[in-house]
């Protein structure tokens, strides 16, 4: 019998990894579905640092649903430790990996450099980053890309097909048909399912046949607010910030969320409802991703592009003339001389690094500042502390009092809400076995109960659980 072992993103949102042992005709074969980075605190750092052991030499293929680091961020570490097989993904994912993994390696190098200065002064052993740019380059060279709906043959008689997950550029639902116990079994992994209300992405495809389904459950306990209400709330926050004379900080994920926020700012601008005269995109990675989205716009929702009037052009000056892209450190630092009237979009989305924490130092202790949280904040991150009502946070070795007005706007989520998850699960004609992954325990239990009301049984696996396919 072929088996699947849960090695990550179980009872948590990040660190996606699932090991598949295929019972082939001639011998067994090992495949890895996802190779994600754990995010959120010292426990996550420890998990990321653990060696893969013999796994890199045993694997024959890696399959990747999309480019977010919690699904892909440990690939270069796997390669650094000896993996040399193919990495199967979509073209959009491959293009995003080039941007995101290089950025991750650069940030790691800087973080380790600072850490080792402290260690050297205190007589502590020095550390190394998880991987470097050479490892990223080798990782990218191993990528084999496939279009949606295009079958690909993997070792052990396995067939792979990607379907559009509607989450970010290149995101995919993974279908694997593999031999097990003398029969072909179909494993479907949802990846991250998109929010049908989101702009730019197409709706997630529904799958009708499977024997076993791994389904994400990030927002399994709730629905998102309707987009119209979300946009009105967002517009009101911006209006109030203008009236108070303060800046607006938006910690935004570089991939997907940033591009969606820019879209809505463009709509408000052309409707004459955006009072601010300066919008800064202060993230080199988000700038590169935004430019990639322009180049890949044929993959995006055509109706949304018509609203922007950029179907034939990728020129951001047409859809948001007040946008300034700040690539250099000096340009970023110059923003801190602006004491009001600016919208500052900066990474990281969970406020656990990046340029946003520098802007915190200059804006978070001002009552006229608006901090707009537009994405999921994992446990252990600075963003989660703020959402949970922390009055003080510590960034860059300094304690800051949170005096800014904090607004959590969940309707911008690029993830499906509970109703959409139930609808996607309900599309399967025959009731497959469901396993809920990529969710915190409360969200998973709520989704499990909601599925049960529709006569769909779902299990919540634990780390290390092994199931037969």
C-alpha positions in Angstrom: 0.0 0.0 0.0 1.1 3.5 -0.7 1.3 5.8 2.3 1.3 9.5 3.2 3.0 10.9 6.3 2.1 14.3 7.7 5.3 16.3 8.3 4.1 19.8 8.6 1.1 22.3 8.5 -0.8 20.0 10.9 -2.6 21.8 13.7 -0.8 24.9 12.5 -0.9 27.1 9.4 2.7 27.1 8.2 5.4 24.5 7.4 3.6 22.5 4.8 5.2 19.1 4.1 3.8 15.7 3.2 5.9 12.6 2.5 4.4 10.1 0.0 5.7 6.5 -0.2 4.5 5.0 -3.5 4.0 1.2 -3.8 5.3 0.9 -7.3 5.3 -2.2 -9.5 9.1 -2.7 -9.3 10.0 -1.0 -6.0 8.9 1.8 -3.7 9.3 5.5 -4.6 9.4 8.5 -2.3 7.8 11.8 -3.3 7.5 15.0 -1.3 4.4 17.2 -1.5 5.4 20.8 -0.4 8.5 21.9 1.5 7.4 24.9 3.5 9.0 27.2 6.0 7.6 27.3 9.5 6.8 30.9 10.6 6.1 32.4 14.0 8.7 32.4 16.8 11.5 30.4 18.2 9.8 27.0 17.9 9.4 27.7 14.1 13.1 28.6 13.9 14.0 25.3 15.6 11.8 23.4 13.2 13.3 25.0 10.2 16.9 24.3 11.4 16.3 20.6 11.8 18.2 18.4 9.3 16.3 16.5 6.6 18.5 13.5 7.4 18.5 10.9 4.7 15.4 12.3 2.9 17.2 14.4 0.3 18.9 11.3 -1.1 15.8 9.2 -1.0 13.4 11.5 -2.8 12.7 11.1 -6.5 10.5 14.2 -7.0 9.0 17.2 -5.2 5.6 18.6 -6.0 4.7 22.2 -5.1 1.3 23.8 -5.0 2.4 27.4 -5.0 5.2 29.9 -4.2 4.3 31.2 -0.7 7.2 30.5 1.6 5.1 28.4 4.1 4.8 26.0 1.2 8.1 26.4 -0.6 10.6 28.2 1.7 12.7 25.2 2.7 13.3 23.9 -0.8 16.8 25.4 -1.0 17.7 23.8 2.3 16.5 20.4 0.9 18.8 21.1 -2.1 21.6 22.2 0.1 21.4 18.9 1.9 21.6 16.9 -1.3 18.4 16.8 -3.2 18.9 16.8 -7.0 15.6 15.6 -8.4 12.9 17.6 -10.2 10.6 20.1 -8.5 7.2 20.1 -10.3 5.3 23.4 -10.3 3.4 25.8 -12.5 5.2 28.5 -14.5 3.8 31.2 -12.4 5.1 29.5 -9.3 8.5 29.1 -10.8 8.7 32.8 -11.6 7.6 33.7 -8.0 10.1 31.3 -6.5 12.9 33.2 -8.2 11.8 36.4 -6.5 10.8 35.0 -3.1 13.6 32.5 -2.4 16.3 35.0 -3.4 14.7 37.5 -1.1 14.5 34.9 1.7 18.2 34.0 1.3 19.2 37.7 1.4 17.2 38.4 4.5 18.6 35.2 6.2 22.2 36.3 5.4 21.6 39.7 6.9 19.9 38.3 10.0 22.7 35.8 10.6 25.3 38.5 10.1 23.8 40.6 12.9 23.3 37.5 15.1 27.0 36.4 14.6 28.2 39.9 15.6 26.5 39.4 19.0 27.7 35.9 19.3 31.3 36.9 18.5 31.2 39.6 21.2 29.9 37.1 23.7 32.1 34.1 22.9 29.2 32.1 21.5 29.5 29.7 18.5 28.6 31.2 15.2 25.7 30.1 13.1 25.0 29.7 9.4 21.9 30.6 7.4 19.6 27.8 6.3 20.7 28.4 2.7 22.3 30.9 0.4 21.9 32.3 -3.0 23.8 29.5 -4.6 21.4 27.0 -3.1 18.5 29.1 -4.5 20.0 29.1 -8.0 20.4 25.3 -8.0 16.8 25.0 -6.7 15.4 27.0 -9.6 17.4 24.9 -12.1 15.6 21.8 -10.8 12.1 23.3 -11.5 10.0 21.6 -14.1 6.9 23.6 -15.0 3.4 22.4 -16.2 0.3 24.2 -17.3 -3.0 23.7 -15.6 -4.7 20.5 -16.8 -1.5 19.1 -18.3 -0.8 15.6 -17.0 2.8 14.8 -16.0 4.4 11.4 -15.3 6.2 11.0 -12.0 8.3 8.1 -10.7 6.4 5.0 -9.6 3.6 5.3 -12.1 2.2 8.5 -10.5 0.3 11.0 -12.6 0.3 14.7 -11.6 -2.2 17.3 -12.7 -2.4 20.9 -11.5 -5.7 22.8 -11.3 -6.2 26.5 -10.7 -6.5 27.3 -7.0 -7.3 31.0 -7.5 -5.1 32.0 -4.6 -2.0 33.8 -6.1 -0.3 33.7 -9.4 0.5 30.1 -10.4 -1.3 28.6 -7.4 -2.5 25.1 -7.9 -4.7 22.4 -6.5 -2.6 19.2 -6.8 -4.1 15.9 -8.2 -2.0 12.8 -7.8 -3.1 9.5 -9.2 -0.9 6.7 -7.8 -0.9 3.0 -7.5 -1.8 1.5 -4.1 -2.7 -2.1 -3.2 -3.1 -3.0 -6.9 -5.5 -0.1 -7.6 -5.1 3.5 -8.7 -6.0 6.0 -6.0 -6.5 9.7 -6.4 -5.1 12.1 -3.9 -6.2 15.7 -4.1 -4.4 18.5 -2.1 -6.3 21.8 -2.1 -3.1 23.9 -1.6 -4.4 27.3 -0.5 -7.8 27.8 -2.0 -8.6 31.4 -3.2 -11.3 33.6 -2.0 -13.8 34.0 -4.9 -14.4 37.6 -3.8 -10.8 38.5 -4.4 -9.8 40.5 -7.4 -7.3 39.6 -10.1 -7.5 35.8 -9.5 -9.9 33.4 -11.1 -12.2 31.3 -8.9 -10.8 28.1 -7.6 -11.6 25.0 -9.7 -13.8 22.4 -8.2 -12.8 18.8 -8.3 -15.3 16.0 -8.5 -13.4 12.7 -8.0 -10.9 11.7 -5.3 -10.2 8.9 -2.8 -8.4 11.1 -0.3 -8.4 14.9 0.1 -6.0 17.1 2.0 -7.9 20.4 2.5 -6.6 23.7 4.0 -8.6 25.1 6.9 -7.0 28.5 7.6 -10.4 30.2 7.9 -12.4 27.1 8.7 -14.2 28.8 11.6 -15.5 31.9 9.8 -16.5 33.7 6.6 -15.0 36.9 5.3 -17.0 40.0 5.2 -18.6 40.8 1.8 -16.2 42.7 -0.4 -18.5 45.7 -0.7 -18.5 46.1 3.0 -14.8 45.6 3.3 -14.1 48.3 0.7 -16.4 50.7 2.4 -14.6 50.1 5.7 -11.2 50.5 4.0 -12.3 53.7 2.4 -13.6 55.1 5.7 -10.3 54.2 7.5 -8.4 56.1 4.8 -10.8 59.1 5.0 -10.4 59.2 8.8 -6.7 59.0 8.6 -6.6 61.9 6.2 -8.9 64.0 8.5 -6.6 63.3 11.5 -3.5 64.1 9.4 -1.7 60.8 10.1 0.0 58.2 8.0 -1.6 54.8 7.1 0.6 51.7 7.6 -0.4 48.5 5.7 1.8 45.5 6.4 1.2 43.5 3.2 2.3 40.2 1.9 4.4 40.7 -1.2 2.5 38.2 -3.2 -1.2 38.6 -3.9 -2.3 40.9 -1.1 -0.1 43.8 -2.2 -1.4 43.6 -5.7 -5.0 43.4 -4.5 -4.6 46.4 -2.2 -3.1 48.4 -5.1 -6.0 47.5 -7.2 -8.5 48.8 -4.7 -6.5 52.0 -4.1 -6.6 52.5 -7.9 -10.4 52.2 -7.9 -10.8 54.7 -5.0 -8.4 57.1 -6.7 -10.3 57.1 -10.0 -13.6 57.5 -8.1 -12.1 60.6 -6.4 -12.4 59.0 -3.0 -8.7 58.7 -2.2 -7.7 61.9 -0.4 -4.0 60.9 0.3 -1.6 62.2 -2.3 1.2 59.7 -1.7 1.2 55.9 -1.8 4.5 54.1 -1.2 5.1 50.5 -2.1 8.1 50.0 0.2 9.2 46.5 -0.5 11.7 45.5 -3.1 10.2 42.0 -3.3 6.6 43.3 -3.6 7.7 45.6 -6.4 9.2 42.7 -8.3 6.1 40.6 -7.8 3.9 43.5 -8.9 5.9 43.8 -12.1 5.7 40.1 -12.6 1.9 40.2 -12.2 1.9 42.8 -15.0 3.9 40.6 -17.3 1.7 37.6 -16.5 -1.6 39.5 -16.8 -3.0 37.0 -19.3 -3.2 34.6 -16.4 -5.3 37.0 -14.4 -9.0 37.8 -14.4 -9.8 39.7 -17.6 -12.8 41.5 -16.1 -10.8 42.9 -13.2 -8.1 44.1 -15.6 -10.7 46.0 -17.6 -11.5 48.0 -14.5 -7.9 49.0 -14.3 -7.8 49.6 -18.0 -4.4 48.0 -18.2 -5.3 45.0 -20.3 -2.9 46.1 -23.0 -0.3 47.8 -20.7 1.5 47.1 -17.5 2.2 50.7 -16.7 1.3 51.3 -13.1 1.3 55.1 -13.7 -2.0 54.6 -15.6 -3.9 53.0 -12.8 -2.4 54.7 -9.8 -0.4 57.9 -10.7 0.4 58.7 -7.0 2.2 55.3 -6.5 5.9 55.6 -5.6 7.9 52.4 -5.6 10.8 52.7 -3.2 13.5 50.1 -4.0 16.5 51.4 -2.1 17.2 51.7 1.6 17.7 55.5 1.3 14.3 55.9 -0.5 12.7 53.9 2.3 14.3 55.9 5.0 13.2 59.1 3.4 9.6 58.1 3.9 10.1 58.5 7.6 10.4 62.3 7.1 6.7 62.3 6.0 4.6 62.9 9.2 1.2 62.6 7.6 -0.9 62.1 4.5 0.9 59.0 3.2 -0.2 55.4 2.7 2.8 53.1 3.3 2.6 49.5 2.1 5.5 47.5 3.3 6.5 43.9 4.2 6.5 41.7 6.1 2.9 40.9 6.2 3.0 39.4 9.7 5.3 42.3 10.9 8.0 39.9 11.9 10.7 41.6 9.9 11.1 43.7 6.8 10.7 47.4 6.3 7.3 47.7 8.1 9.0 47.4 11.5 11.2 50.4 10.6 8.0 52.4 9.9 6.6 51.2 13.2 9.4 53.1 15.0 8.3 56.4 13.4 4.6 55.9 13.4 3.2 53.3 15.8 3.4 55.6 18.9 1.4 58.3 17.2 -2.4 58.4 17.9 -3.2 59.8 14.4 -1.5 56.8 12.7 -3.8 54.0 11.2 -2.4 50.5 11.1 -4.4 48.4 8.7 -4.0 44.6 9.0 -5.2 43.0 5.8 -3.9 39.4 6.2 -3.7 36.4 8.5 -1.4 36.8 11.4 0.2 33.5 12.6 0.6 32.7 16.3 3.9 34.0 17.6 4.3 36.9 15.2 4.4 40.6 16.0 1.3 41.1 13.9 -0.6 38.6 15.9 0.4 40.3 19.1 -1.0 43.6 17.8 -4.2 42.0 16.6 -4.7 40.4 20.0 -4.5 43.8 21.6 -0.9 44.1 22.8 -0.3 47.6 24.2 3.5 47.3 23.8 5.6 45.3 21.3 9.3 44.8 20.9 10.9 45.4 17.5 14.6 45.8 16.6 15.5 45.6 20.3 13.2 48.5 21.2 9.9 48.6 23.1 7.2 50.5 21.3 3.8 51.6 22.8 0.9 50.9 20.4 -0.9 54.2 20.2 -1.9 53.9 16.6 -5.5 53.0 15.8 -5.5 49.3 14.6 -8.0 48.1 12.0 -8.2 44.4 11.1 -9.9 44.1 7.7 -10.4 40.4 7.0 -12.4 40.7 3.8 -9.2 41.1 1.7 -8.1 37.6 2.5 -6.9 35.5 -0.4 -8.1 32.4 1.3 -11.5 30.8 1.0 -13.8 31.3 4.0 -15.8 28.6 5.7 -18.7 28.7 3.3 -16.4 28.5 0.3 -14.5 25.6 1.8 -17.7 23.7 2.4 -18.8 24.3 -1.1 -15.5 23.1 -2.5 -15.6 20.0 -0.3 -19.2 19.3 -1.3 -18.4 19.2 -5.0 -16.9 15.7 -4.8 -19.4 13.2 -6.2 -18.3 10.3 -3.9 -17.4 11.0 -0.3 -13.6 10.8 -0.1 -11.6 10.7 3.1 -10.9 14.3 4.2 -7.9 15.4 6.3 -7.8 19.0 7.5 -4.4 20.8 7.3 -3.1 24.3 7.3 -5.2 25.6 10.2 -5.0 26.4 13.9 -6.9 23.9 16.1 -9.9 26.0 16.7 -10.5 26.7 13.0 -10.0 23.1 12.1 -12.5 21.8 14.8 -15.1 24.4 13.6 -14.7 23.3 10.0 -14.8 19.6 11.0 -18.1 20.2 12.7 -19.5 22.1 9.8 -18.5 19.4 7.4 -20.1 16.8 9.6 -23.4 18.6 9.2 -23.1 18.0 5.5 -22.4 14.3 6.1 -18.7 14.8 5.3 -16.3 13.1 7.7 -13.0 14.8 8.2 -10.0 14.0 10.4 -7.5 16.3 11.9 -4.1 14.7 11.7 -1.1 15.2 14.0 2.5 15.5 13.2 4.0 12.2 12.1 0.7 10.5 11.4 0.9 8.0 8.6 -2.1 6.9 6.6 -2.6 4.3 3.8 -3.8 5.5 0.5 
